[in-house]
């Protein structure tokens, strides 16, 4: 099982396993009143705050004076006061045990993430209280204080998900090649560059895994950043073994050599591969030798120039070589389908078929580029469900006809009146839902849509959250969602104590709801002012809200890049977990 909970008279532990992480919710059971009832309290938060283990300039552990800790019943805290947790992990299949306490120090968190687990393994966690050793008589004055684990261990057992066998296989890369953990592992390959952005030159440094000269280190760096995402995609493609298999693909950015070669290898195995890809450009004055070319009537001649995404993709396609001329011809003449009539063909999914029957789908946010695997934060999602795969195939078949993206009345398109646009097709394939979906169900929606009703439906789902919201927004937050985020939550301090003593100290509110919002970057005040002015001009200024409104609420915890937003200040350079 992926969830386990247990408690004794001293502590309680709630373990939740993912694919490559196990999260432990830890709590100390205190006797707070004469009745002996066990519960967390703000006293616990203050106690851990005062006993936080740090290092002085000599590397020795130091802690706040115990005299600064709260007294109870008129008595000062004793030396056997709780200072943290001792956590040991055992892999039940190999029997290998590992202490999660670095250098024997207590873990002083109520929410601990173990990012060193492997998929499909069963782990047993033993948790005990830690106290400072009652005597240091056997140590020198300058030695580190010693901490000891006391009490009976509380054991919880969980199994991490194996995405290669379950109905849903979800893969998150590490990405974020500028993260502290990546810099610590591969900082020796950092290079400085002088760049000129918006006319202002400045220096920037990068650790590009693809330019690391040591082949072994290069491979290690790419694998660390990918964390199984790239490998899972290549394995998904390789399932198509021979001519009895088919692959139906959509691609926006399509330049990653390993992925392109995987599709080319499938063609060589006899697999029927069809790839719809983005093709857009514009007509510009034709030039020759820096002179504008004119036709026989003296008018400026025009030529079609592809956009960068299109030209990069075409170069990557043309760079593939084949031993067989027949396979080369199939690759160039029978494999690719151009998508012209939408502004951006932003899809990236793969349907796996056997004997014409769809069986699996690869979807998610990952473009087929190096930056998608090694730089950006992305997800790949395999759905092993024939019904879902069929829905994707129906959509793919419509897309292959290259219909316009939006209805004429929305886009001003001059396409054939008989061509049914994708926004109408998508609503025919799956109408907008009403209310919450059935438990443990899967519903597929494709965009674009004719109206914003589906977006409002998502806002309703977010607004109905009882405990927490976990939300990612790479390209800003739309108005229906922003308005929900701008509503007060209802978080109590008791819940804050259970999560972390730092949150308990920082949040002073009656909210009972926490929303975790992940943005790609900190929004611009200038852009916000322009958008607000535009809304006011349209008579919608009273309803307008954005990041600069909802960031003020205590119930919203906002992160972007390596920056964590607090209530009244923004704390920069917050390092992510070393394995995150």
C-alpha positions in Angstrom: 0.0 0.0 0.0 1.1 3.6 -0.7 -0.3 5.1 2.5 0.2 4.0 6.1 -0.5 5.5 9.5 0.4 4.6 13.0 0.7 6.1 16.5 1.7 5.2 20.0 1.8 7.2 23.3 4.8 9.3 22.1 4.4 10.0 18.4 2.3 9.5 15.3 3.4 9.0 11.8 1.5 9.2 8.5 3.5 8.0 5.4 2.5 8.6 1.8 4.5 7.1 -1.0 4.8 8.3 -4.5 7.1 7.0 -7.3 10.4 8.4 -6.1 9.5 10.0 -2.8 8.0 9.1 0.5 6.4 11.9 2.6 6.3 11.5 6.4 3.9 13.5 8.5 5.2 13.5 12.0 3.6 14.5 15.2 4.5 14.5 18.9 1.8 13.3 21.3 1.9 15.7 24.3 0.1 15.4 27.6 -1.3 18.9 27.7 -3.8 18.7 30.5 -4.6 16.8 33.7 -6.9 14.4 31.7 -3.9 13.1 29.9 -5.3 13.8 26.4 -2.6 13.7 23.7 -2.6 16.5 21.2 -0.3 18.9 19.4 -0.1 22.5 20.6 1.6 25.8 20.0 3.9 24.9 22.9 5.5 22.2 20.7 6.1 24.8 18.0 7.9 27.1 20.4 9.9 24.2 21.9 11.3 23.2 18.5 11.9 26.8 17.5 14.2 27.1 20.5 16.0 23.9 20.0 16.8 24.2 16.3 20.2 22.6 15.8 22.7 24.8 13.9 26.4 25.1 13.5 28.8 27.7 14.7 31.9 29.0 12.8 33.8 26.0 14.0 31.2 23.5 12.8 30.0 22.6 16.3 26.3 22.2 17.0 24.7 25.0 18.9 21.2 25.5 20.2 19.2 28.3 21.8 19.5 28.6 25.5 17.0 26.3 27.3 16.2 29.2 29.6 14.5 30.8 26.6 12.1 27.9 26.3 8.6 28.2 27.8 8.2 26.9 31.3 5.5 24.5 32.3 4.0 24.5 35.8 6.7 26.9 36.8 9.5 24.5 35.9 12.3 24.9 33.3 12.6 22.4 30.5 14.7 19.3 31.4 17.6 17.9 29.4 15.5 15.0 28.2 13.1 17.3 26.3 12.2 16.3 22.8 14.6 17.8 20.2 13.5 16.0 17.0 13.1 12.6 15.4 15.3 9.6 14.6 14.2 7.9 11.4 15.6 4.7 10.0 14.6 3.2 6.6 14.8 -0.4 5.6 14.3 -1.8 2.1 12.3 -5.0 2.8 13.4 -6.8 -0.3 17.2 -6.2 0.1 17.2 -5.8 3.9 19.4 -2.7 3.6 18.9 -0.2 6.4 19.7 3.5 6.2 19.6 6.2 8.8 18.0 9.4 7.5 19.6 11.5 10.3 22.6 13.3 8.8 25.6 13.0 11.1 23.4 11.7 13.9 21.5 14.9 14.3 17.7 15.0 15.0 15.3 15.6 12.2 13.4 18.8 13.3 10.5 18.7 10.9 6.9 17.7 11.1 6.8 17.1 7.4 9.8 15.1 6.1 10.4 14.1 2.4 12.6 11.1 1.6 13.7 11.6 -2.0 16.1 8.7 -2.2 13.7 5.9 -2.7 13.3 3.8 -5.9 10.0 2.9 -7.7 8.3 -0.4 -6.9 10.1 -0.9 -3.6 8.6 -1.6 -0.2 10.1 0.5 2.7 9.8 0.2 6.4 10.3 3.4 8.4 11.1 3.3 12.1 10.6 6.5 13.9 11.6 7.4 17.5 11.9 10.6 19.6 15.4 12.1 20.1 16.7 13.9 23.2 20.0 15.5 23.9 22.3 13.2 25.8 22.0 13.9 29.5 25.7 14.1 30.1 28.7 15.3 28.1 31.3 14.3 30.7 33.0 11.9 28.3 33.4 14.6 25.6 35.6 17.6 25.3 34.2 21.1 25.7 34.4 21.7 21.9 32.9 18.4 20.8 29.5 18.1 19.2 26.6 17.5 21.6 25.2 14.0 21.4 21.6 13.1 20.7 20.0 9.8 21.5 16.8 8.1 20.3 14.4 7.0 23.1 11.2 5.1 23.4 9.9 2.2 21.3 10.2 2.7 17.5 7.0 3.4 15.6 7.0 1.5 12.4 5.1 2.2 9.2 5.5 0.3 5.9 4.7 1.7 2.4 5.3 0.6 -1.2 6.4 3.1 -3.8 4.5 3.1 -7.1 5.9 1.2 -10.1 4.9 3.4 -13.1 6.0 0.7 -15.5 3.2 -1.7 -14.6 0.3 0.3 -13.1 -2.7 1.8 -15.0 -1.2 5.2 -14.6 2.5 5.8 -15.0 3.5 9.3 -13.9 7.1 10.6 -14.4 8.4 13.9 -13.1 11.8 15.1 -14.1 14.0 17.1 -11.8 14.7 19.7 -14.4 15.7 23.1 -13.1 19.3 22.8 -14.2 20.1 25.9 -12.1 19.1 24.3 -8.8 21.4 24.2 -5.8 21.5 20.4 -5.8 22.5 20.2 -9.4 25.2 22.8 -8.9 26.6 20.9 -6.0 26.9 17.7 -8.0 28.1 19.2 -11.3 29.4 22.6 -10.4 32.9 21.9 -11.7 31.4 22.2 -15.3 29.9 25.7 -14.8 30.7 28.1 -17.6 30.2 31.9 -17.7 28.7 33.7 -20.7 28.2 37.3 -21.6 24.7 37.9 -22.9 23.0 41.0 -24.2 19.3 41.1 -23.3 17.2 44.1 -24.2 20.3 46.1 -25.0 21.8 45.5 -21.5 24.9 43.2 -21.4 25.4 41.1 -18.3 27.1 37.9 -17.2 25.3 34.6 -16.6 26.5 31.1 -15.7 25.1 27.8 -16.7 25.9 24.1 -16.3 24.7 22.7 -19.6 24.7 18.9 -19.2 25.2 18.5 -23.0 28.5 20.4 -23.0 30.1 18.4 -20.2 33.3 17.0 -21.8 33.4 13.8 -19.7 31.0 11.3 -21.4 30.3 9.5 -18.1 29.6 12.7 -16.3 27.5 14.0 -19.1 25.4 10.9 -19.0 25.1 11.1 -15.2 24.0 14.7 -15.4 21.3 14.1 -18.0 20.0 11.1 -16.1 19.9 13.1 -12.8 17.9 15.9 -14.4 15.6 13.6 -16.3 14.9 11.3 -13.3 13.3 8.6 -15.5 11.2 10.9 -17.7 13.3 10.6 -20.9 13.9 6.9 -20.3 10.2 6.3 -19.8 9.3 8.0 -23.1 11.9 6.0 -25.1 10.7 2.8 -23.5 7.1 3.7 -24.4 8.1 4.1 -28.1 10.1 0.9 -28.1 7.0 -1.1 -27.2 6.1 -0.9 -30.9 8.2 -4.0 -31.9 7.2 -4.7 -35.5 4.7 -4.1 -38.3 1.8 -5.2 -36.1 2.2 -2.0 -34.1 1.3 1.6 -34.9 2.2 5.0 -33.3 0.1 8.1 -33.7 1.9 11.2 -32.5 1.4 14.9 -32.1 4.4 17.2 -31.6 4.9 20.9 -31.1 8.6 21.2 -30.6 10.4 18.2 -32.1 14.2 18.4 -31.9 15.4 15.9 -29.2 17.8 13.6 -31.1 17.1 10.5 -28.9 13.4 10.8 -29.3 13.5 11.4 -33.0 15.9 8.5 -33.5 13.5 6.3 -31.5 10.7 7.1 -33.9 13.1 6.5 -36.9 14.1 3.2 -35.4 10.5 2.2 -35.1 10.1 3.0 -38.9 13.0 0.7 -39.6 11.3 -2.1 -37.5 8.2 -1.8 -39.8 6.1 0.2 -37.3 3.5 2.4 -39.0 4.4 5.9 -37.6 2.4 9.0 -38.2 3.4 12.4 -36.6 1.4 15.5 -36.8 3.6 18.5 -36.1 3.4 22.3 -35.9 4.1 24.2 -39.1 3.6 28.0 -39.1 5.3 30.9 -40.7 4.7 34.3 -42.4 5.1 35.9 -45.8 7.9 38.5 -45.9 9.5 40.6 -48.7 11.9 38.4 -50.7 15.5 39.6 -50.8 18.5 38.7 -52.8 22.0 40.1 -52.0 20.4 42.4 -49.5 18.1 43.9 -52.2 14.3 43.6 -52.2 13.1 41.4 -55.1 10.3 42.7 -57.3 8.1 40.9 -59.8 7.6 42.0 -63.4 4.9 44.4 -62.4 7.2 46.2 -60.0 5.5 44.8 -56.9 7.5 43.5 -54.0 7.8 39.7 -54.2 6.9 37.7 -51.1 8.3 34.5 -49.8 7.1 32.2 -47.0 9.4 32.1 -44.0 8.9 29.4 -41.3 8.9 30.3 -37.6 11.7 29.1 -35.5 9.8 26.1 -34.1 9.0 24.9 -37.6 12.5 25.4 -39.0 14.2 23.7 -36.0 11.9 20.7 -36.4 12.5 20.4 -40.1 16.3 20.5 -39.6 16.0 17.7 -37.0 13.8 15.6 -39.3 16.2 16.0 -42.2 19.2 15.1 -40.1 18.1 11.5 -39.6 19.8 9.0 -41.8 18.7 5.4 -42.8 20.6 2.4 -44.2 17.6 1.6 -46.4 16.4 4.1 -49.0 12.9 2.7 -48.7 12.9 3.6 -45.0 14.3 7.0 -45.8 11.4 7.6 -48.2 8.9 6.4 -45.7 10.3 8.8 -43.1 10.2 11.8 -45.4 7.1 11.2 -47.4 4.7 9.0 -45.3 5.5 9.8 -41.7 4.8 13.5 -41.1 1.6 15.5 -41.3 1.8 19.2 -41.2 -0.6 21.2 -39.0 -1.0 24.7 -40.5 -4.4 26.2 -39.6 -4.2 26.7 -35.9 -2.1 29.5 -34.3 0.0 27.0 -32.3 -0.4 23.2 -32.5 0.7 22.7 -28.9 -0.2 19.0 -28.4 2.4 16.5 -27.4 1.0 13.0 -27.0 1.6 9.5 -28.4 -1.0 6.7 -29.0 0.3 3.2 -29.0 -1.8 0.8 -31.2 -1.6 -2.9 -31.9 -3.3 -4.3 -35.0 -5.1 -1.0 -35.3 -6.5 -1.1 -31.8 -5.4 1.7 -29.4 -4.0 0.4 -26.1 -2.0 3.1 -24.3 -1.4 6.9 -24.4 1.6 9.0 -23.5 0.6 12.5 -22.6 1.7 15.3 -20.3 3.5 18.6 -20.6 6.8 17.4 -22.1 7.9 18.7 -25.5 10.3 16.5 -27.4 13.3 18.8 -26.8 16.4 18.7 -24.7 15.3 21.7 -22.5 12.0 19.9 -21.7 13.9 16.9 -20.2 16.9 18.6 -18.7 15.9 22.3 -18.0 12.2 22.8 -17.5 10.0 21.0 -14.9 7.7 18.6 -16.8 5.6 15.5 -16.4 5.0 12.5 -18.5 1.8 10.5 -18.0 1.2 7.0 -19.4 -2.5 5.9 -19.3 -2.8 2.1 -20.0 -6.6 2.2 -20.7 -8.0 1.2 -24.1 -11.1 3.5 -23.8 -8.9 6.5 -23.0 -6.6 5.6 -25.9 -9.5 5.4 -28.2 -10.6 8.9 -27.3 -7.2 10.2 -28.1 -7.2 8.4 -31.4 -10.5 9.9 -32.4 -9.2 13.3 -31.6 -5.9 12.6 -33.5 -7.8 11.5 -36.6 -9.7 14.8 -36.6 -6.5 16.8 -36.1 -4.8 15.0 -39.0 -7.3 16.7 -41.4 -5.8 20.1 -40.4 -9.1 21.8 -39.6 -9.1 25.5 -38.3 -8.6 25.8 -34.6 -11.5 28.1 -33.8 -14.9 28.9 -35.1 -15.0 31.7 -37.7 -16.9 34.0 -35.5 -14.1 33.8 -32.9 -11.0 34.0 -35.1 -12.1 35.8 -38.2 -10.7 32.8 -40.2 -11.3 32.7 -44.0 -11.3 28.9 -44.1 -13.8 26.9 -46.0 -17.3 27.4 -44.5 -17.8 23.6 -44.5 -14.6 22.9 -42.4 -15.7 22.1 -38.8 -13.2 23.9 -36.5 -11.5 22.1 -33.6 -13.4 24.0 -30.9 -16.7 22.5 -32.1 -15.2 19.1 -32.7 -13.8 19.1 -29.1 -17.2 19.9 -27.6 -18.7 17.1 -29.7 -16.1 14.6 -28.4 -16.7 15.6 -24.8 -19.2 18.2 -23.7 -18.6 20.5 -20.8 -19.3 18.7 -17.5 -21.7 19.8 -14.8 -20.6 19.3 -11.1 -18.1 17.0 -9.7 -17.0 13.9 -11.6 -17.6 10.4 -10.3 -15.0 9.1 -7.9 -12.1 7.1 -9.4 -13.1 8.1 -13.0 -11.1 9.5 -15.9 -12.6 12.3 -18.1 -10.7 13.6 -21.2 -11.1 17.2 -22.4 -9.4 18.7 -25.4 -8.9 22.4 -26.2 -9.7 24.8 -27.7 -13.4 25.2 -26.5 -16.0 27.5 -27.9 -16.7 29.1 -24.5 -15.0 29.6 -21.2 -17.5 27.2 -19.5 -14.9 24.5 -18.9 -12.5 27.0 -17.4 -15.3 28.1 -15.0 -15.9 24.5 -14.2 -12.3 24.1 -13.1 -12.7 27.2 -11.0 -15.8 25.7 -9.3 -13.8 22.6 -8.5 -11.0 24.6 -7.0 -13.5 26.7 -5.1 -15.1 23.6 -3.6 -11.8 22.3 -2.0 -12.2 21.5 1.7 -8.6 21.0 2.8 -6.0 22.0 0.2 -5.4 23.1 -3.4 -2.3 22.2 -5.4 -2.1 24.2 -8.6 0.5 24.8 -11.3 0.2 27.7 -13.8 3.0 28.0 -16.3 1.6 30.9 -18.3 -0.3 33.0 -15.8 -3.6 32.6 -13.9 -6.9 33.2 -15.8 -9.5 35.4 -14.2 -12.0 32.6 -13.1 -9.2 30.9 -11.2 -7.7 34.1 -9.9 -11.0 35.1 -8.4 -11.2 31.8 -6.5 -7.6 32.2 -5.3 -8.5 35.7 -4.1 -11.1 34.3 -1.6 -10.1 33.8 2.0 -9.4 30.2 3.1 -10.0 28.8 6.6 -6.7 27.5 8.1 -6.5 26.9 11.8 -3.2 27.1 13.8 -3.6 23.5 14.9 -3.3 22.4 11.3 -0.3 24.7 10.9 1.4 23.0 13.8 0.9 19.6 12.3 2.5 20.8 9.1 5.5 22.7 10.4 6.4 24.9 13.4 7.6 27.6 10.9 4.1 27.7 9.4 2.5 27.8 12.8 4.5 30.8 13.8 4.1 32.6 10.4 0.4 32.1 9.9 -1.9 33.9 12.3 -5.3 33.4 10.7 -8.6 31.5 11.1 -8.3 30.0 7.6 -8.8 26.2 7.3 -7.6 25.9 3.7 -4.1 26.0 2.2 -3.5 26.6 -1.5 -0.1 25.7 -2.9 0.4 27.6 -6.2 3.5 27.0 -8.4 4.2 29.7 -11.0 7.0 29.6 -13.6 8.2 33.1 -12.7 7.3 36.1 -10.6 4.7 38.2 -12.5 5.5 41.7 -13.6 3.8 44.7 -11.9 3.9 46.6 -15.2 2.0 43.8 -17.0 -0.5 43.7 -14.1 -1.1 47.4 -14.4 -1.7 47.1 -18.1 -4.1 44.2 -17.7 -6.0 46.0 -15.0 -6.3 49.2 -17.0 -7.6 47.2 -20.0 -10.2 45.5 -17.7 -11.3 48.9 -16.4 -11.6 50.2 -19.9 -14.0 47.4 -20.7 -16.0 48.1 -17.5 -14.7 45.0 -15.8 -12.2 46.6 -13.4 -14.2 45.7 -10.2 -14.0 42.0 -11.1 -10.3 42.0 -12.1 -7.8 40.4 -9.9 -4.4 38.7 -10.4 -1.3 37.6 -8.6 -0.8 40.9 -6.8 -4.2 40.5 -5.2 -4.2 36.9 -4.2 -0.6 36.7 -3.0 -1.6 38.8 0.0 -3.8 36.0 1.5 -2.3 33.8 4.2 -4.1 30.7 2.7 -2.1 31.0 -0.5 1.5 29.6 -0.5 3.1 30.7 -3.8 6.4 29.5 -5.2 8.1 30.4 -8.5 11.4 29.0 -9.5 13.6 29.0 -6.3 11.6 31.8 -4.6 9.0 31.2 -1.9 6.4 33.8 -1.2 5.6 34.7 2.4 2.8 37.0 3.7 4.6 40.4 3.8 7.9 39.6 2.2 9.4 37.4 -0.4 12.3 35.2 0.8 14.6 34.7 -2.1 17.2 32.0 -2.8 15.2 29.3 -1.0 17.1 26.1 -1.8 15.0 23.1 -2.9 15.5 19.7 -1.3 18.8 18.2 -2.3 16.9 15.4 -4.1 14.0 17.4 -5.4 
